[in-house]
C-alpha cells in the first residue's frame, strides 16, 4: 500500500478533514475529540490569525497559528505553546484551516465568534506565555 502525503491528498482533493495530535492547539482543538478542515494554500500570502498546516523538516507536519506576517516569512505559534517559530515561508505552508468541529458543532473561520477568539488569543499570547513560564518555575521551586 502506498502512503499518500498531505500535499498529494490536497493536490488531488483540494481540502481534507483530520483530527489533531497533541495539545499545541488547546483549547481550540482537543486531541481525539475535535476535527479540523484545511484547504490547499493558494498562491497568495496567509494572514495574521490564520491557522496553517505546514511542513517541519524532516518529516513532520504542524497545525499552528500565524501571529505575525513578515516580508518573506511568518511567525507561528500554537495556541497552547510557549515558543514562537520563525522563518516559516509560503513554501512550507501547504494548507489553511477553513473550519473545525468542537464539542460536536462545526464552526467556520469566518464566524464572528471565531474571529474574536483568534484575535483575543493572539493579543493575549505574551501574557499567557508569561503565566505558563511562571507556573512552571513555581512547580520546579515547590518540588525542590
N, C-alpha and C positions, 0 to 999 in steps of 0.2 A: 504494500500500500504506500503510495506517495503522499508525503506530507505537504500540505499547501501552506505557504506563508500568508501572513496577514495582507501583505502587498498584493500577492496573486489573487487572493479572495476578493479584495476591494477592487482590483482592476476588473475582475470578471463581473462582480455583483453591484459595485458602487457603494454598498453600505453593509454593515454587519451589526448584529446584536450579540452581546457577550456578557459574561459575568466577570467581575474583577477578582484578582487575587491580592490578598494583603489588606493593610489598613491605611495606606497612604492617602486615600480619598475620603476618609471618615470626616464628618458624619454624612456626607452626601451619598456615598456608595459603601454598602456593607458587604463584605465577602460572603458568598453563599446565599445572600438574601435579595440583592438588588441586581438589576441589569442596566447596561448602557448600550446605546446605539451610536455608532460613528459612521460618518460618510467620508469617502475618499477626499483627501485635501485637493482642492483645485489649484490653479496657478497663482492665485492671489495670496497675500500675506494673511496670517492669522491676526486676531485682535486680542487686546488685553481682555482677560476674563475667559477666553476660550479654554475648554478642556480638550487637550490634544493627545493623540496616541502617537508616540514617537519611538524610534529605534535608539536603544542604548547599546553601543557595541560591547561585546562582540555579538551576542545573540539574544538580547532581552528587549522587551517592549514595555513601555511605561505609559500610563494614563495620568497626566498631571495638568495643572492649570497654568496658563500664561499669565504672569503677573507684570511683565514689562516687555514692550516691543521696542527693540533697538534697531539701528540701521541695518545691520547684517545678521542679527540673530535675536534670540528671545531669552528672557529669564523665566524659568519654570519652577513651580513649587507645588508639591502635593498638598492638599487641604489639611492633612494631618502630619506634615513633615516640618523638620527644623531647618534643613539645608536647601538653599536655592541652588538650582542648576543653571549654569551659564553656558553660552556658546551653542545652544540648540538652534540649528538652522532650518530653513524651509526644506532642505533636502532630507533632514532627519524626521520631519513630521510627515506621517502617512495618512492621518485622518483627524477629523474634528468631531467631537460629540455633538449630536443633534437632539437627543432625548435620553431619558433614563426612567427606570421604573424603581420607585422607592415606596416601601410599605404597600406594594401591590397596585400602586397608582402610577400611570405614565405621566411624565412631565416633559414639556418641550423646553429647550434652552431659550425659547422666545417668550415664555411665560414671564409676566411681571414679577411674580414671587421669586422665580429662579434668578432673574436679573438682579433683584435687590439682594438676594442671598449671596450671589457671587461677588458683587461689589463690596458688600459688608465684609465677606470673608477675606478678600484681598486687602482691604483697608485695615482690618484687624490683625493681619499677619504679624507685624512686628510685636504687638502686644501678646498674641498667642505664643509666639516663639519664645519671648522673654519669660512668660509664665511657665512654659513647659521646661525650659532650662533651669529656672529657679526651683521648680518642683523636683527635678532630677537631682540637683545639688543637695536639696534638703533631705531627700531619701538616702543619698550616699552618706551625708553627715549623721543621720539618725542611725544608720547601720553600724557606723564605726564607734 
